[in-house]
Every structure is written in structure tokens, then in C-alpha cells.
């Protein structure tokens, strides 16, 4: 048994922790006022993972939740005191080799409204429509199979058509995606 690797980031009203375990089974997340316990079986070999975290500040266990995907388990912890920054996730200053900061999602939230919970809720619902965007890469020739798809309303372009100048590529991209903001 070993801890699962995890990434975390801080927001105004929530702290997010993502446990990176692929193909997880028997996921158990226990939210307590000052502690989080996570366990699961993961991978093709059903390896047992267990993480116990004494949290930096208190949370609201009744308003905290988690969402399992094929690649990870995302936990959304509702802070006990909104607007209070967490400089670290754990109560102790010790460096945990399985825990890191998720710098891709970290942001200065001092002036932001809290949109993250609505994003979490949307994340937990199945998507109704997917939008695929194909960028046109300039310049010389287009891909051998063209850019058309039944789900897209892009201009039809013959396979191997030479664009000549990059301005034609921008024009085609503009007509497929609409004007740039």
C-alpha cells in the first residue's frame, strides 16, 4: 500500500485536490472538518492506495464532494472560511513526495468571483455537445484528407490544395471559426 500521487490548488471558496490514479476502483473519500482520507484500488494490478491528509485549515465536510474519472479522482473541498488563502494543503510544513502544487490551475483569485464550483458541477454532468476545432496550419499544402467533417460547417477544400500565401490560410480559418474576438 502506498499513497497516490496528487496535485492541489487553491481558490477563494474551495481547495481542489486531484488524485492521479488510472482505472480506479472502490474509491472511498472521507471528508472530516480538518482531515481528508482517500483510498482506492488502482491500475490493472489493483494496487491499494491510501492518503491521509491533515488539512491546513478546516473545511465543510457536508459541502465537499469528489468526482471519479478513468484517469483521476478530483476532490472539491469547501473551505470552512471563504476567502482565506491556503499557502499549503497540509497542517505540517513537511514535504510530501506524493503531493505537488497544480500550477496549471493555480491563479490569483483575490479579484475573481468564484466560478469554480459551477465548473465542477458542469464537469460532473455528461456533455451534451462536443465542439471540435481544427486549426488551419499555414502554409504550403493542406492535409491529405482535407478539412471537412460531417459535424463541421467549414469550407470544403480539395486534398492537396496549395494555398500559396498564409493570408489564404487565415481567411479559411476565419470563415470556419468566425471572426477573432
N, C-alpha and C positions, 0 to 999 in steps of 0.2 A: 504494500500500500504506500502511495506517495501522493503529495499534493499535486493538483492540476495546475498548469501554468495559467496565469491570469493577468489581465490588463484592467486598469481602472481610470476613471476621470470624474471630475467634479463639476457640478452645475449649481445654480442658485438654490434650488429646492430638492435636488436629487444627487445621489452618487451612483454611478454606473460601474458595475464590475462584470467583465466578460471572462468566463472560464473557458479556455480553449481546449475542448475535448471533442474529438470527432466521433461520430456514431455512438453517442452516449445512451445509456440505458439506466433504468432505476435511479433517475435523478431525484435527489432529495435536497431541498434548500430550506433551512430553518432560520427565520429571521427573529432575533431577540432584540431587546432595546439597545444593548451595547455589544452584541456579538452576532456573527453570521457563521453558520455551519453549512458546508456544501459537501455532498458526496455523490458519487455515481460510478457506474462501470463504463469503461470507455475503450474504443478501438475494437479491432477484430478479435483480440485476445481477452476482452472483457477485464481489463486491468482495473483494480479498485483505486479510486481517487478519494481523498479526504482533505478538506481545507477547513481550518477553524481560524476565524479572524476576530480578534478583539478590536472593535472599531474605535476610531479616533474620537468621535462624538456619538451621541445617541441617535437612533433612528426611530421611525414609527413602524413597528413590525406589521401592523394591520393594513398599512397603505403601501407596503413594499411588495414587489412581485418579481417573477422571473419568466423567461421565455426560452424554450429549448429549440435549437435548430440542428441540422445534421452536423454542423461544424463547431458549435459552441453553445453555451448557456449564458444568456445575458440577464443580469440581475439589476433591478432598478430599486434602490433604497431611498425611501422618503426620509429626508433629514428631520430630526427632532426640532431643530431651529432653522427655519428658512433663512437664506441669505448669509449664512455663516460659512466662510471658506474652510475647506479641509486641506491643509498643507500636505497631509499624508493620509493614507487609509487606515493605518493601524495605530493603536494606542501607544505601543512601544516604538522607539526610533530604530529598532533593529532592521537591517537589510535582509529581506526575504528573497532568496534566489528564484522563486517561482512567481514573484509579483513584480510588475512593471507599470509605469505610467503609460497610458494610451495617448501619446502626443498627437496622433491623427485626429482625435476627438476633443482634445483639451482646448479650451478657449477662455478668454477673459469674459466672464459673464456679468461683470459689475453693472453694465448698462443695458443688458439684454432682458427681454421678457422671457419667461420660461416656456419655451415651445417644445422642450424635450419630451415631456410626458405625452403630449399628443403624438409626437413621432414614435414613441414606444408603443402607444396604442395602435397606430396605423401599422407598425411593424408586426403586431400580433394578429392582425387580420389578414386573410388571404387577399392578394392583389386582384383587382377587378380587370385591369388592363395593363399590359406592358407596352412601353414605348421604346422602340429600338431606334437608335440614331446612328447612321453610318456617315462618318466624316469623309469628305472627298479629299484624298491626299493628292496634292499637286505633284507633278505637272504632267509629264510626258504621256503615259497611257493609263487607261482605267483597268481595273482587274479583269481577268479573262471572262468572268461570269457576269459582268455588268453590275449595276446597282439596283436593279428592280426586284421587288418582292411584292407578293400579294397584299401584305399588310401595310405597305408604304405607298404614299402618293408622291413619289419622286419622278422626275422626268425620265423617260426611257432613253438609255444610252446604249449604243451598239458596242458589243465586245471589241476591245482593242482600239476604240476610237481615240485618235490623237487630239489632245486639247490644244497643243501649240503654245499657248500662253497661260500663265497662272490665273489671269483675270477670268478666263472661261471657267476654271475650276471654282473660283469664288462665286461666280454667277450661278453655276449649277447648284452649289451648296446652299446659296441664298434661296433659290427657288424651292429647294427640297425642305428647308427647315424654317423658312420665314426670315424676316429681317432681324438683324442682330440688335440686341437691346441697347 
